[in-house]
Amino acid sequence: MADNITNDTNCLDDKVISHVLTAAYSFILIGGVTGITMMSYIVFQSNTRSVTTTAVINLIVVHGIFLLTVPFRILYYIRNEWVLGDDFCKFVSAMIHVHMYLSFIFYVTTLVIRYLIFFKRKDKLEFYRKLHAVAASTTVWVLILVIIFPLFFIQYGNNGKYDSSKCFQFQGEFMKLEVKVVNYIVIGTVLAVVCAFLCMQIYIIVGIVRKLQGPGACPPRILAQMKSLFFILVMVFSFMPYHIFRIYYIQNANDCRIVEYNEICLSLTAASCFDMWSFVIQSNLFKQSACTALKNKLGCCCL
């Protein structure tokens, strides 16, 4: 045990790794805050009764809460010393995992909604009133705050962080067999869901392209499916590398170098905050495409 403790306390002393993580989280903080600010302006001008829009609003909230904790990560990697107490360390450390899995849940929810719209041949799914959208969102957050958060924070980090001056070193948790089993189940679930959505989306896009070949093709329909594809690509590039590497990390959690690589992979999950930038770009492209289609049909200027 003494060797493990020594290894744990020496982890993340590499200045190169600290510089990389400082730069990565600084970039994520600036880009994420800018993205959610721009997307908030667009979303609240749109139809807030839309189920998809409601999911995106909740996604903005998730990103916003996580970004509030990022400055503390940056401060730690700059100083390479934690001075804000063990409990706050656990909170900041846990929030990147909470952000990742809540984002994953809202991505999956949005994709399921979009697939229901597509297969049922509807334009969109809406709540009857704005109050219903607020009630649905409130119910979700009450469940998260009352059930998920307390259970997660009570169990998180009980067997790690031996040095009070260090943070984000809770790999001692993997000494428990049940923790390993839960992690393997989560990893398998995330990878399977992402792969299933990717195959489904490719099938849908290929089917649309085949039907719309020639001059009668409808770019807005393609762009609509590209929005769904983007949700999936975010999960592929932000979440899958971390979960794939985590399989190896769980078995080698006492190796300081592996812990450092895990921190880098974990920082990739925070890059999902940049999804808001793509939403802004896609929103503008969709409007331009719809405008062009209307102009071609009516033979007049589209303002």
Buried (B, 14 or more C-beta within 10 A) or exposed (E): EEEBEEBBBBBBEBEEBBEBBBEBBBBBBEBBBBBBEBBBEBBEEEBBBBBBBBBBBBBBBBBBEBBEBBEBBBBBBEEBEBEEEEEBBBBBBBBBBBBBBBBBBBBBBBBEBBBEBBEEEEEEBBBEEEEBBBEBBEEBBEEBEEEBBEEBBEEBBEEBBBBEEBBBBBBBBBBEEEBBEEBEEBBEEBBEBBBEBBEBBEEBBEEBEEEBEEEEEEBBBBBBBBBBBBBBBBBBEBBBBBBBBBEEBBEBBBBBEBBBBBBBBBBBBBBBBBBBBBBBEBBEBBEEBBEEBEEEEEEEEEE
